[in-house]
Amino acid sequence: MQSVTIYTSQLCGYCHAAKRLLNSKDVSFDEIDVMMNPDKRQEMMQRANGRHTVPQVFVGDTHVGGYDDLAALERQGKLDPLLAG
């Protein structure tokens, strides 16, 4: 199982949706709240090729994108193989 990292903020509905999707698949993830930590927001933007919105989801070293991207992978049946590595 690949490691999953999700950059979030507390007031973000899409962040909560992404976490619900991952939790529904029993996927553990490291959550990094960027709202109160500008250094982590900069880290996220570097890893996400300049994207500054949350959530930003990473599976291993692969940048998945935001919630819409994560949900699209799930609909296409591509999320489980990505998570499995």
QUIPEPE-V468024 format. One line per field, one symbol per residue. phi: phi as a letter, one per 40 degrees, with the letter a starting at -180 (. if undefined). A space follows every 10 residues. Layout:
phi=???
//
This chain:
phi=.ccbbbcbbc cccccccccc cccccfccac bbcccbbdcc ccdcccccfg cbcbcbbbbg cccchccdcc ccccccgbcd ccccg
//
